[in-house]
Amino acid sequence: MTNIERYDYAFDPDGEEWAARLLRRVPSSGGSVLELGPGPGAMTRVLLARGHRVTVVENDPEALEVLKTLDVEIISGNLDGTDWLDAVKGRQFDTVMACDVLEHLRKPEDVLQRLNEFVAPMGCLLISVPNIAYAGVLASMRSGIFDYSDKGQLDRTHVRFFTKRSIEKVLLDCGWAPRVWEANRVPVECSEFAGYWSALSGDQRQALLAGWQDFDVYQWMVVVTPSVATPTWELKEARGMADSLRGELQALTVLHQRERASLLEHQKAFAEAKDIISKLQQDIARLQEEINELRTDVGSLRSEKAVVESELAKTRIELQARTAELTDRAWRSRWRRLMGSHRSY
């Protein structure tokens, strides 16, 4: 794999890939940018498309040939040397970018100290470095392996390694004040160390991760400003916070007005519903009274029915007795007539 293939990649500038997230930290005002070690210009193209004036410092011959096709100022130089410093001496930039660059330098401290003079007032330095404390690296070391590769955490061109604490210490020692940190979290199972990770037992992984929140941080990003500019930056941040709070207050005021109007509508609807319920309750009470009256009437009717049924039963008994009596008399009368007719013979 050539150097240009290693660092040539495509990404969605509006997506969630690490390069896109880094570029969102560059102010969108279209200012000047000094980009250190851009490679073939994957991020450079996005900066240009967004209206930034870009100056690049690069020493890879293949990358330089590609960069010449872009509308950028090119400074050919090795960041470990000093020749490139003369080309930007006396100039200042709104943003200086050193993304995944410092780990390639033998003396990144020297570069960081010199970069102070190239940052414009209210400007910033944007840095991204691999995190050597990544759990995948430790998993491979747990197996006794620390092999370099063409790219990734153990890129064979990396000569310096950083954790969050170590890069913060270097920055403070070089006169920089960290302002914003951001982590690029990559599940170990999705990294080049997945095999080493899966080779560990469950207990080994648990022991490795116990009490460690940043085990999956593959890279750290930090926005820094010169320490001497701290009061100015704090004032800018305070103003920005005040503007943000004003915006939030205005949004909350609008929301409050909407909610209040909605509440009034609900109160009105509730009052109307309450009236309807009151009327329904009155109707229900009236209906209940009518039902009770009907139940009373039904009870009376049932009593009357019982009396009538009792009288009807007595009448039926009397009728049956009378019928039997009449039948008996009729038979006796007929019998007498029959006996009388026999005597006449």
matplotlib code that plots the C-alpha trace (Angstrom):
import matplotlib.pyplot as plt

x = [0.0, 1.4, 1.3, -1.4, -3.6, -3.2, -4.6, -7.0, -10.5, -14.1, -16.6, -19.9, -19.1, -22.5, -22.3, -21.0, -17.6, -14.6, -13.4, -16.8, -17.0, -13.5, -14.5, -17.6, -15.2, -13.8, -15.7, -18.1, -17.3, -15.1, -11.8, -8.2, -7.0, -3.5, -3.7, -0.7, -0.2, -3.3, -2.2, -4.1, -6.6, -9.7, -10.6, -9.0, -11.7, -14.5, -12.8, -12.5, -16.1, -17.1, -15.3, -12.2, -8.8, -6.5, -2.7, -1.3, 2.1, 2.9, 6.1, 4.8, 5.6, 2.4, 0.2, 1.8, 0.9, -2.7, -2.8, -1.5, -4.8, -6.7, -7.1, -4.8, -1.5, 1.1, 4.1, 6.4, 8.1, 8.8, 7.1, 10.0, 12.2, 12.1, 12.1, 8.3, 8.2, 9.9, 7.1, 4.4, 6.5, 4.6, 1.2, -1.8, -4.7, -8.2, -7.8, -4.7, -5.4, -3.1, -5.4, -3.7, -0.3, 1.5, 1.9, 4.0, 6.5, 9.7, 9.3, 5.7, 6.4, 8.6, 5.9, 3.2, 5.4, 5.9, 2.2, 1.3, 2.5, 0.4, -3.0, -4.9, -6.6, -9.7, -8.4, -7.8, -5.8, -7.7, -5.9, -6.7, -4.5, -4.9, -5.5, -2.9, -5.0, -7.6, -8.9, -8.0, -4.3, -4.3, -6.0, -3.3, -0.6, -2.4, -1.5, 2.1, 1.6, 2.4, 2.7, 2.8, 0.5, -0.1, -2.7, -4.8, -3.6, -0.3, 0.4, 4.1, 4.7, 3.6, 6.6, 4.8, 1.9, -0.6, -3.3, -5.8, -3.7, -0.4, -1.5, -3.1, 0.2, 2.1, -0.4, -0.3, 3.6, 3.6, 1.3, -2.0, -5.3, -7.7, -11.2, -13.2, -12.7, -14.4, -14.0, -14.2, -15.6, -15.2, -16.4, -13.4, -15.3, -15.4, -11.6, -8.5, -8.1, -11.3, -9.5, -7.4, -10.4, -12.5, -9.5, -9.8, -12.1, -15.2, -13.6, -10.5, -12.5, -14.5, -11.4, -9.9, -12.9, -13.7, -14.2, -12.9, -15.3, -13.0, -12.0, -13.5, -12.0, -10.1, -9.1, -9.2, -10.0, -9.3, -9.8, -7.1, -6.2, -3.0, -2.9, -2.2, -5.6, -7.5, -9.2, -10.3, -11.6, -13.4, -15.1, -16.0, -17.3, -19.3, -20.8, -21.6, -23.2, -25.2, -26.4, -27.2, -29.2, -31.0, -32.0, -33.1, -35.1, -36.8, -37.6, -38.9, -41.0, -42.6, -43.2, -44.7, -47.0, -48.1, -48.5, -50.5, -52.8, -53.2, -53.9, -56.5, -58.2, -58.0, -59.5, -62.3, -62.9, -62.8, -65.3, -67.6, -67.1, -67.9, -71.2, -72.1, -71.2, -73.3, -76.3, -75.7, -75.6, -78.9, -80.4, -79.1, -80.6, -83.9, -83.8, -82.8, -85.9, -88.1, -86.5, -87.2, -90.8, -91.1, -89.5, -92.2, -94.9, -93.5, -93.5, -97.1, -98.1, -96.3, -98.3, -101.5, -100.6, -100.0, -103.4, -105.1, -103.2, -104.3, -107.9, -107.7, -106.4, -109.3, -111.8, -110.3, -110.7, -114.2, -115.0, -113.5, -115.6, -118.8, -118.1, -117.6, -120.8, -122.8, -121.3, -122.2, -125.8, -126.1, -125.0, -127.4, -130.2, -129.4, -129.1, -132.6, -134.1, -132.5, -133.7, -137.2, -137.4, -136.5, -139.2, -141.9, -141.3]
y = [0.0, 3.4, 6.5, 8.1, 5.0, 4.9, 8.4, 8.7, 8.1, 9.3, 10.3, 12.1, 15.7, 15.8, 12.4, 11.0, 9.7, 11.0, 13.3, 14.9, 15.5, 17.0, 19.4, 20.5, 22.0, 24.4, 27.7, 28.0, 31.7, 30.7, 31.9, 30.9, 27.4, 26.0, 22.3, 20.2, 16.9, 16.7, 13.8, 13.7, 16.2, 14.3, 17.0, 19.8, 19.4, 19.9, 23.0, 24.5, 23.6, 25.5, 28.6, 28.4, 29.7, 26.8, 26.5, 23.0, 21.7, 18.3, 16.4, 13.2, 13.5, 11.6, 13.7, 16.9, 15.9, 15.5, 18.7, 20.7, 20.0, 21.8, 25.5, 25.6, 27.2, 24.4, 24.5, 21.5, 20.7, 18.1, 19.0, 17.5, 20.2, 23.9, 24.9, 25.1, 27.6, 30.3, 30.0, 30.9, 33.2, 36.3, 34.9, 34.0, 31.7, 31.4, 27.6, 25.4, 21.7, 18.9, 15.9, 12.5, 14.2, 14.6, 10.8, 10.8, 13.4, 12.7, 16.0, 17.1, 19.4, 21.6, 21.9, 22.7, 25.4, 27.1, 26.9, 29.5, 32.3, 31.2, 31.2, 34.5, 36.2, 34.2, 31.4, 27.8, 24.7, 21.5, 18.3, 14.6, 11.8, 8.0, 6.7, 4.1, 3.2, 1.7, -1.6, -3.4, -2.4, -3.7, -6.9, -7.6, -6.8, -9.2, -11.8, -10.5, -8.9, -5.4, -5.6, -2.6, -2.5, -0.4, 1.8, 2.1, 2.4, 0.7, 2.4, 1.7, 5.4, 6.3, 7.2, 8.8, 7.4, 9.4, 8.9, 11.7, 12.6, 12.6, 14.7, 17.1, 17.4, 18.1, 20.8, 22.5, 22.4, 24.0, 26.9, 25.6, 25.6, 22.7, 24.0, 21.1, 17.3, 14.8, 11.0, 8.7, 5.6, 2.4, -1.0, -3.3, -5.9, -3.6, -2.7, -4.4, -5.9, -7.9, -11.2, -10.5, -9.3, -12.4, -14.6, -13.2, -15.0, -13.2, -12.8, -11.3, -8.8, -7.9, -7.4, -5.2, -3.0, -2.7, 1.0, 2.2, 4.4, 5.3, 1.7, 2.2, 5.6, 5.0, 8.7, 11.9, 15.3, 18.5, 22.1, 24.3, 28.0, 29.8, 30.1, 33.8, 34.2, 32.6, 35.7, 36.7, 33.2, 33.0, 36.3, 35.0, 31.8, 33.8, 35.9, 32.8, 31.2, 34.4, 34.4, 30.8, 31.4, 34.3, 32.1, 29.4, 31.9, 33.2, 29.7, 28.9, 32.1, 31.2, 27.6, 29.1, 31.2, 28.3, 26.1, 28.8, 29.3, 25.5, 25.4, 28.1, 26.1, 23.0, 24.9, 26.2, 22.7, 21.4, 23.9, 23.0, 19.3, 20.0, 21.6, 18.7, 16.3, 18.2, 18.1, 14.5, 13.8, 15.7, 13.6, 10.5, 11.4, 12.1, 8.8, 7.1, 8.5, 7.4, 3.9, 3.8, 4.8, 2.1, -0.4, 0.6, 0.2, -3.2, -4.3, -3.2, -5.0, -8.1, -8.0, -7.5, -10.3, -12.6, -11.8, -12.3, -15.6, -16.7, -15.9, -17.5, -20.7, -20.7, -20.1, -23.0, -25.3, -24.2, -24.5, -28.0, -29.0, -27.5, -29.3, -32.6, -32.1, -31.3, -34.2, -36.5, -35.2, -35.6, -39.2, -39.9, -38.4, -40.4, -43.5, -43.0, -42.5, -45.7, -47.7, -46.3, -47.4, -51.0, -51.2, -50.4, -53.6]
z = [0.0, -1.0, 1.2, -1.0, -0.9, 2.9, 3.4, 0.4, 1.5, 0.7, 3.3, 3.6, 4.8, 6.5, 8.0, 11.3, 10.1, 12.0, 9.2, 9.0, 12.7, 12.7, 9.9, 11.8, 14.4, 11.8, 12.0, 9.0, 8.4, 5.4, 7.0, 6.4, 7.2, 7.6, 7.1, 8.2, 6.5, 4.4, 2.3, -1.0, 0.3, 1.4, 4.0, 1.9, -0.8, 1.7, 3.2, -0.3, -1.1, 2.1, 1.0, 3.1, 1.9, 2.4, 2.8, 3.1, 4.3, 2.8, 1.9, 0.2, -3.5, -4.6, -2.4, -3.7, -7.2, -6.3, -4.2, -7.2, -8.9, -6.1, -5.6, -2.5, -1.5, -1.3, 0.9, 0.3, 3.6, 6.3, 9.5, 11.5, 9.8, 9.8, 6.1, 6.0, 8.9, 6.8, 4.2, 6.7, 8.9, 10.0, 8.8, 10.9, 10.2, 11.6, 12.0, 12.1, 11.5, 12.7, 12.3, 12.7, 12.1, 15.5, 15.9, 12.7, 14.1, 16.1, 18.0, 17.9, 20.9, 18.6, 16.1, 18.7, 20.2, 16.9, 15.8, 18.5, 16.3, 13.3, 15.1, 14.5, 17.4, 18.3, 16.1, 17.2, 16.6, 15.8, 16.7, 16.3, 17.5, 17.9, 21.4, 22.3, 25.4, 23.1, 24.4, 21.1, 21.5, 25.0, 23.9, 21.4, 24.0, 26.4, 23.8, 23.6, 20.1, 19.1, 15.3, 13.0, 9.9, 6.9, 8.6, 11.8, 15.4, 14.8, 11.4, 10.7, 10.2, 13.8, 15.9, 18.9, 20.9, 23.0, 25.5, 26.4, 29.5, 27.7, 24.7, 27.2, 29.1, 25.9, 24.9, 28.3, 28.3, 24.8, 25.8, 24.6, 26.5, 25.6, 25.0, 23.6, 23.7, 21.5, 21.3, 18.2, 19.8, 17.8, 19.1, 19.5, 17.6, 14.5, 14.7, 13.4, 16.8, 16.7, 16.6, 19.6, 21.5, 20.8, 21.8, 25.4, 27.8, 29.1, 32.5, 30.9, 29.0, 32.0, 34.1, 31.3, 31.1, 34.8, 35.8, 32.4, 30.5, 27.6, 26.6, 23.1, 22.2, 19.0, 18.6, 20.5, 19.1, 20.9, 20.0, 21.7, 21.8, 22.9, 26.7, 26.4, 24.7, 27.5, 28.8, 25.3, 24.6, 27.8, 26.9, 23.5, 25.1, 27.6, 24.8, 22.8, 25.8, 26.4, 22.8, 23.0, 26.2, 24.6, 21.7, 24.1, 26.2, 23.0, 21.9, 25.4, 25.4, 22.0, 23.3, 26.6, 24.6, 22.5, 25.5, 27.4, 24.4, 24.2, 28.0, 27.7, 24.9, 27.0, 30.0, 27.8, 26.5, 30.0, 31.3, 28.4, 29.1, 32.8, 31.9, 29.6, 32.4, 34.9, 32.5, 31.9, 35.6, 36.0, 33.2, 34.7, 38.2, 36.5, 34.7, 37.9, 39.6, 36.7, 36.9, 40.6, 40.0, 37.3, 39.7, 42.3, 39.7, 38.6, 42.3, 42.7, 39.4, 40.6, 43.9, 42.0, 39.6, 42.6, 44.1, 40.7, 40.2, 43.7, 43.0, 39.6, 41.2, 43.7, 41.0, 38.9, 42.0, 42.6, 38.9, 38.8, 41.9, 40.4, 37.1, 38.9, 40.8, 37.7, 35.9, 38.7, 38.7, 35.0, 35.2, 38.1, 36.1, 33.1, 35.2, 36.7, 33.3, 32.1, 35.1, 34.7, 31.1, 32.1, 34.7, 32.2, 30.3]

ax = plt.figure().add_subplot(projection="3d")
ax.plot(x, y, z, "-o")
ax.set_aspect("equal")
plt.show()
